Amino acid sequence: MADKPFIARGFHGRRAAAPAGRLPPGQYETRDFPVLSAGPTPHASLATWDFTIRGAGDASPSMRWSWDELQALPHETPTVDIHCVTKWSKFDTKWEGVSVDTLLEAARAAGVADGAFVVAFCDGGYTTNLPLADVTGGKAWVAFGYDGAPLPPEHGGPARLLVPHLYFWKSAKWVRGLTVLPDDEPGFWEQLGYHDRGDPWREQRYRGDP
Amino acid sequence: MNETIGERVVASAPAPPRLEWQVATVVSVIQETPRARTLTLDVPHWPGHRAGQHVDVRLVAEDGYQAQRSYSIASAPADGMVALTVERLDDGEVSPYLCDVLQPGDGVEVRGPIGGYFVWEPAQRGPLLLIAGGSGIVPLMAMLRQHARADAAARAGVPVRLLYSARTLDDVIYRAELERLADPPQVDVVLTLTRQTPPDWRGYHRRVDRAMLEAVSWPSADEPNVFVCGPTSLVESVATVLVALGHDASRVRTERFGPTG
């Protein structure tokens, strides 16, 4: 087991031109927008699309928005850096969406139970778990616009979660809702060995990383 | 929701220890094509892997500067060594080092195996349909090699077809090994070349399309397990067509990449 990094003989690297402090450890900057998904891209119809926030258990109250109802909520346009666990980072990506704070407030008012964790669920069956604190306080959005246009399906359209301060697998594509839970329940990649929190600045890529 | 990806992993399994960085030793290098090179690594504490998984490679310079990338494993689980096939990107940072500088006897830091969804195991029922674009063949080769190591009866129970899209015949990675698998046929190997073809070429000469997939794939009623790996454009179009042809999305597993620098 290597405690100290092993020096690669003759490796100098192509020093990133990225401004200091902007690239988390082990990441490199890309200008492309790579696509990573475990299966085929789902194609949802906006006529039947909805977004739901619910508590654990079928009996729990829930709050649901149709596409038009979601669009009627206040929009925000965050410009953020994103970091994929496969090592690329992309700077200054421009999004349009609704703050998760706005949605959770309405859900709380509708009686959806509070909890310290959420699991995002999606078309295609993908899930990912996040501490509630990581999707509140202006840090997370349900995003439906990218770079001034509707979010393309391969990048998660019609809507994806956007949680830019965590590795990008937490920003679930094709998101359809959040389940609010008292305990942390590992999602799709987390059950397959990826980190439950996924902070790129602490390099929390895989289970057991500090 | 009637579509689901993956089955819930048993929650009671003990948590594995942290994936630690290890210094592997390069045992051999093989130039597969003008742009792709296989590094066979002896990893001292390798926990074993499943066909389709990848590793992270980390390069650290004298002053502490580091770069990391992920590379698919090409070797079968039973091979003992870990083989990585790396495509060289001219403007890359890690792949030129792995392809030009690293020599047998050198050390290189790795950790893994990583990934648990894009994996094939012999116990999975049904035919195996592999579709590769370019260096997307690498994780699929691990599956082919694992399949080839099974006894004849086990192999007959899992028929395999490979559809492999490359730019030219010279860009076909593992070409000699694929020819051996195809004759006598253990695996149906179908090549399509998207740019130049040799004068006597009798295979496909175009990008993978719906007609090609209809000709090559089993009907959806046969419930093949499908693995698609390659550039995003190929994976997006292939996966979309397969779903349109009636294949259940949960049996179409994808890995999309541009090659990583």
Interface residues (C-beta under 8 A of the other chain):
Chain A: M1 A2 P5 F6 I7 A8 R9 G10 F11 H12 G13 R14 R15 P25 G26 Q27 Y28 D32 P34 V35 L36 S37 A38 G39 P40 T41 P42 T86 K87 F121 D123 G124 G125 Y126 E154 F188 W189 Q191 L192 G193 R205 Y206 R207 G208 D209
Chain B: M1 E3 T4 I5 G6 R8 V9 A11 A15 P16 P17 R18 L19 E20 W21 Q22 V23 H45 D56 R58 L59 V60 A61 E62 G64 Y65 Q66 A67 Q68 R69 S70 E93 Y97 V101 D106 G107 V108 E109 I114 G115 G116 Y117 F118 T232 V235 E236 A239 T240 L242 V243 A249 S250 V252 R253 T254 E255 R256 F257 G258 T260 G261
